[in-house]
Amino acid sequence: MTEDIDGEGLRERLTRQSEDALGRLAQDLLENPLVNGAISRAFEAREKAAQAQEVAFGALNIPSAADLERLTRRVRSVSQRLEGIEDGVDRLDERLAGLTASTAIEQRLDAVEKQLGALVRELGALRDALPGGSQPVPSSQERMKVATS
């Protein structure tokens, strides 16, 4: 059991010491002007290589990563606009369906008007069939016309 504790303590110590040593080595390397200069030149060379690659791709009519990114953004923008248009078409379709319903209401109103016309004709026929139904209306019951100036 003490071996486990000592073994674990030794492992922790070795891990901590190696981490410290690696940290000091990295710090010393970064502080070294020769290594620091080499890293700077490597990054500059990388940037120049990327620029040269972009120029070469342009000369060969091959899209660069930046071109593909721009194209991706434009496709997303067009996609969003298309979704907006689709939503507008859906709303327009719903409104047209509502207009179709109002056309059905108009048809029902026409049918009601026809039925009212038939009832008026039947009432007229009943009035004529009643005794004294064809006599003219007395003048006291007639509507008076008002002259407009």
C-alpha positions as CSV (number, residue, x, y, z in Angstrom):
1,M,0.0,0.0,0.0
2,T,2.9,2.4,0.7
3,E,4.3,1.4,-2.6
4,D,1.1,2.6,-4.3
5,I,1.3,6.0,-2.4
6,D,5.1,6.3,-3.1
7,G,4.6,5.2,-6.8
8,E,1.8,7.8,-7.2
9,G,3.9,10.4,-5.5
10,L,6.8,9.6,-7.7
11,R,4.7,9.7,-10.9
12,E,3.2,13.1,-9.9
13,R,6.7,14.5,-9.1
14,L,8.1,13.2,-12.4
15,T,5.1,14.7,-14.3
16,R,5.5,18.0,-12.6
17,Q,9.2,18.2,-13.1
18,S,9.0,17.3,-16.8
19,E,6.2,19.9,-17.3
20,D,8.4,22.5,-15.6
21,A,11.4,21.5,-17.7
22,L,9.4,21.7,-20.9
23,G,8.0,25.1,-19.9
24,R,11.5,26.5,-19.2
25,L,12.8,25.1,-22.5
26,A,9.9,26.7,-24.4
27,Q,10.4,30.0,-22.6
28,D,14.2,29.9,-23.3
29,L,13.6,29.1,-27.0
30,L,11.1,32.0,-27.4
31,E,13.5,34.4,-25.7
32,N,16.4,33.3,-27.9
33,P,16.7,36.0,-30.7
34,L,17.9,33.4,-33.2
35,V,14.9,31.1,-32.7
36,N,12.5,34.1,-32.5
37,G,13.9,35.4,-35.8
38,A,13.6,32.0,-37.4
39,I,9.9,31.7,-36.3
40,S,9.2,35.3,-37.7
41,R,10.9,34.4,-41.0
42,A,8.9,31.2,-41.2
43,F,5.6,33.1,-40.7
44,E,6.6,35.6,-43.3
45,A,7.5,32.9,-45.8
46,R,4.2,31.2,-45.1
47,E,2.4,34.5,-45.9
48,K,4.4,35.0,-49.1
49,A,3.7,31.4,-50.2
50,A,0.0,31.9,-49.6
51,Q,0.0,35.1,-51.7
52,A,2.0,33.3,-54.5
53,Q,-0.5,30.4,-54.4
54,E,-3.4,32.9,-54.7
55,V,-1.7,34.5,-57.7
56,A,-1.0,31.2,-59.3
57,F,-4.6,30.0,-58.8
58,G,-5.8,33.3,-60.3
59,A,-3.6,32.8,-63.4
60,L,-4.9,29.2,-63.8
61,N,-8.5,30.4,-63.3
62,I,-8.8,28.2,-60.2
63,P,-10.8,29.8,-57.3
64,S,-8.8,30.5,-54.1
65,A,-10.1,29.8,-50.6
66,A,-11.1,33.4,-50.3
67,D,-13.1,33.1,-53.5
68,L,-14.9,30.0,-52.3
69,E,-15.7,31.8,-49.0
70,R,-17.1,34.8,-50.8
71,L,-19.1,32.4,-53.0
72,T,-20.4,30.5,-50.0
73,R,-21.6,33.8,-48.4
74,R,-23.3,34.9,-51.6
75,V,-25.1,31.5,-51.9
76,R,-26.3,31.8,-48.3
77,S,-27.5,35.3,-49.0
78,V,-29.4,34.1,-52.1
79,S,-30.8,31.2,-50.1
80,Q,-32.1,33.5,-47.4
81,R,-33.7,35.8,-50.1
82,L,-35.3,32.8,-51.7
83,E,-36.8,31.7,-48.4
84,G,-38.2,35.2,-48.1
85,I,-39.8,34.9,-51.5
86,E,-41.2,31.5,-50.7
87,D,-42.8,32.9,-47.6
88,G,-44.3,35.7,-49.6
89,V,-45.7,33.2,-52.2
90,D,-47.2,31.2,-49.4
91,R,-48.9,34.3,-47.9
92,L,-50.2,35.2,-51.4
93,D,-51.5,31.7,-51.9
94,E,-53.4,31.9,-48.6
95,R,-54.9,35.3,-49.6
96,L,-56.0,33.8,-53.0
97,A,-57.6,30.9,-51.1
98,G,-59.5,33.5,-49.1
99,L,-60.6,35.2,-52.2
100,T,-61.9,31.9,-53.5
101,A,-63.9,31.5,-50.3
102,S,-65.4,35.0,-50.9
103,T,-66.4,33.9,-54.4
104,A,-68.2,31.0,-52.8
105,I,-70.0,33.6,-50.6
106,E,-71.0,35.6,-53.6
107,Q,-72.4,32.4,-55.2
108,R,-74.5,31.8,-52.1
109,L,-75.8,35.4,-52.1
110,D,-76.8,35.0,-55.7
111,A,-78.7,31.9,-54.8
112,V,-80.5,33.7,-51.9
113,E,-81.4,36.6,-54.3
114,K,-82.9,34.1,-56.7
115,Q,-85.0,32.5,-53.9
116,L,-86.2,36.0,-52.8
117,G,-87.2,36.7,-56.4
118,A,-89.2,33.5,-56.5
119,L,-90.9,34.4,-53.2
120,V,-91.8,37.8,-54.5
121,R,-93.4,36.3,-57.6
122,E,-95.3,33.8,-55.4
123,L,-96.6,36.6,-53.1
124,G,-97.7,38.5,-56.2
125,A,-99.5,35.5,-57.5
126,L,-101.2,35.0,-54.0
127,R,-102.2,38.7,-53.9
128,D,-103.7,38.4,-57.4
129,A,-105.5,35.2,-56.3
130,L,-107.1,36.8,-53.3
131,P,-110.5,38.5,-53.7
132,G,-110.0,42.2,-54.2
133,G,-106.3,41.6,-54.6
134,S,-106.1,43.2,-58.0
135,Q,-107.8,46.5,-56.9
136,P,-105.6,49.5,-56.9
137,V,-104.1,50.8,-53.7
138,P,-106.1,53.8,-52.3
139,S,-104.4,57.1,-52.8
140,S,-104.1,57.6,-49.0
141,Q,-101.8,54.6,-48.9
142,E,-99.6,55.5,-51.8
143,R,-96.2,56.9,-51.3
144,M,-95.8,60.5,-51.9
145,K,-93.0,61.7,-54.2
146,V,-90.9,64.6,-52.9
147,A,-89.5,67.1,-55.4
148,T,-85.8,67.8,-54.9
149,S,-84.4,71.2,-55.7
